Amino acid sequence: MKLKHLIAATLLTLSQFAVADEASLKKTIEVAYPKIKVESVVKTPYAGLYEVFMGGQIVYTDEKFTFLIHEGFLVDAKTKKDLTSERMEELTKIDFNSLPLDEAIKVVKGNGSRKLVVFSDVDCPYCKRLEQNELVNVTDVTIYTFLYPLVQLHPDSPAKSKSIWCAADRVKAWQDWILKNQLPTTTSTCEVPLEKVGDLARKVGVNSTPTLFFADGKRMMGAQPYKEIEKYLQAATVAKK
């Protein structure tokens, strides 16, 4: 059941709960939503609100858990900063160095000094848009592409992914497909890490393509403008120093 449906079904029972700190509030929420993992509960400096990271989303409540603010964004009135988006960036960061990069297609552009990971479905139109319109403008980067077929949406994607991965020149096969819509004419049989990549995607919370990860562990979803990608690449470079 989706989070918003669970929230609607539970709101009538919330008045029975009375808690005063983050640990007990976390336990109370877990009792109310046993099917959703509560990652963290943190008190904010705003009007007694508590930030709750659960089910991959940020929601807000009070110390007595009498309400939930769902699908809303907390914005600082003075600085105009979107605090919810900033916190989501931090809460969804990954350990970049733990990624099995040998299971990705490696494309080096320029001096390749910066690193970028992309989870991509070969039949995803937004993935092609990302490559054709945005990543072509980014240089001095090594791009690691994990082939992640979303079979329910693109049933031919696994076969195409295998064709590209097992090509004699994997990088050329990937670029010919993603930029020119041309699959390899001949391929050999080889071990393809699609299941491993699927397990990895689930582990790091990737549920759509394209999803990008930067060297500082921050993620970006969708075919964002290359200037935004460049901003994240630069920030990741600074963070490493």
N, C-alpha and C positions, 0 to 999 in steps of 0.2 A: 504494500500500500504506500502511496506517495506521502511525503512528509506533510503536505498541506491537508490531506484527508485525515491523517492521524491527529493533526492539531485540532481540526474541526470536531472530531469525535471525542476529544479529551477535554476540551475547554470547560465543559459543564462540571467537571469533577475537581478542578484546580483549587477551589476555595478551601478544601480541607487541608492543604499543605501550608505549613508555616516553618520557614527555615531562616537562618540568620547568617550563614557563611557559605563560601564557595564550595567546600567539600560536601556539606550536607545538602546544599542546593543541587549539586551534581547527582547525588544519590536519589534525591526526590524526582529529578527529571528522568533518571534511568528507570525508576519504578513506573512513572507515567508513560514512558516510551521504551518499553523493553526491547523492541525490535530495531531501535536506532541507536547506534553507538554514539555516546556523548564523549567527544575528545577532550574538551576543556570548558571550564567556567571561570570567567575573569570579571571582576567588578570594574566598571568604567567610571570615569570621573563625572558622568553626566546623570543627574537626577535619579540616583539610585539604581540605574540600569546595570544589568549583568549581561555580558556577552557570552553566548553559549555557542560553541562550535560542535554541531551534531549533524550527522548524515551528509557531511560535505558542505554544509551551509552554516552561515552565521545567523542566529536569531537573538532576540533580546527579551529579557524578562525582569521582574523585580525580585527582591530577596524572599518574598513569600510565594513566588511562582503563581501569581494570580492572573497573569496574562502572558501572551507571547506576541512579539512583533516579528512577523515573518515576511520575507521578501521586501524588507525596507532597508534603507541605507542611512547610517548615522553620519551626519555632516557637521563639522565644526562651524558654527555660525560666524566666528571671527575670521578664521583662516580660509574658509570655504573648502577645506580638505575633506575628501570622501574617506572617512575613517574606516568604514566597513570594507571598502576595496583594499585599502592599505593592509588591514588585518588579514584579509583573505590571502593576500600575497605572502604574508609571513607564515600563516597557518598551513598553507598548501605547498610550501617549499620542500624540496627533496634533497637528498645527498647525491649531488651530480656525480661525484667520483665513484659512487657505488654502481653506476649504470654499466651493464655489460656491452660496451661499445663495439666489441668484436661481432656482435649480432646485428649491427646496423650497417647500412651502406655509407661509406665514408667519401665525402666530396670535399676537396681542398680548393679554396678560392684565395687568390693572392698569396700572402705569406702564411695563411691558415692559423694565425696566432690566437684568434678567439674561437670559442667553442659554442656550438648550438646543436641541440637535439630536437628532432621533429618526429612525432608519431604520425604516420601518413597512410591513408588507404589509397591504393592505386586508382580506384574508380571514384574517389571523392572529388567533386568539382571544385570545392573550396581549397583542397590540397593543390590542385593544378593551378588555381588562381594565385595561391601563395607563391608557388615556384615561378610561374610565368610573369607575374606582375610585381612581386615584392622582393623575393630572395635574389633575383637576377641583379638587383641594384646594390646588394650587400657584398662587400669584399673583405679580404684579410680575415677569413673565417673558415673553420672546418665544420662542416655540417654532417651530422650523423643521423641518418634516416632509418627509423625502425618501421618496417613494413607491418602494418596493423590492419588486416582486412576486417571490415565490419560486415560480416556475412549476411546478416538480416537485411541490410540495405543494399549490398553489392555482392550477390552470390558468385559472380565471376572473379571477384578480387583475389581469392586464394590462388587460383590457377595462374593468374597473371603475375602475382607476386612470386610464385615459384619459378616462372619463366624468367623473370628479371634476375632473381637471386642466383639462379644456376647458369646464367649466361657467361660466356667466356670472359667478357669484360663487363662486370656488374655495374660499374659506375656509368659507362656509356649506355648500357641497356636502360638504366634508371632515367638518365637524362633524355634519351631518345623517346621514352614513353611519356615522361612528365612534361616535356617541352614540345615534343613533336607528335605525340600520340602514336608512336611506332613501337611495336613489340619486337623482341628478337625473333629472327626467322628460324634459328636453330638453337636449341639448348640441350644441355646434358642433364643427367639425373644427379642430384646432390641432396645433402641434408639441409632442409630449410627450417630455420628457427621460429616458425610462425607460432607454435604453441608456447614456446618460451617467451616470445614477445607479448603474446596475449596475457600470460601470467604476470609479466612485468607491468604491462599497462594497468591491469587490475590492482596490482600492488601499489602503484604510485597514483592511482585515481584518475586514469585517463579513460574517458567514456565517449569522447568525440574526436574527430579529426578535422583539420590538423590541430595538434597540441604541441607547443614548443616549450623547451626547457633551456634555461641559460646556465652559465657556469656557476652562478651564485645560488642555484637551486630554484630560482623563481620560474613560474610558468606563465604562458600566454596561450589563450585559446582563440582559434580562428585565423583567417587570413587577414591579419592586421597590416596596416600600411608599413612600408619598409622603414620609414622614419621612426616609427614607434619601436620597431624591432631593433633598429640601430641604437636607439636610446637605451634599451634594455641591455644590449651587448656592451655598450660603454659603461653602464652602471655595474655590470658584472665584472668587467675588467678592473674598475676602481676598487670594488669590494675585495678582489683577490690580493691587492697590494697591501 
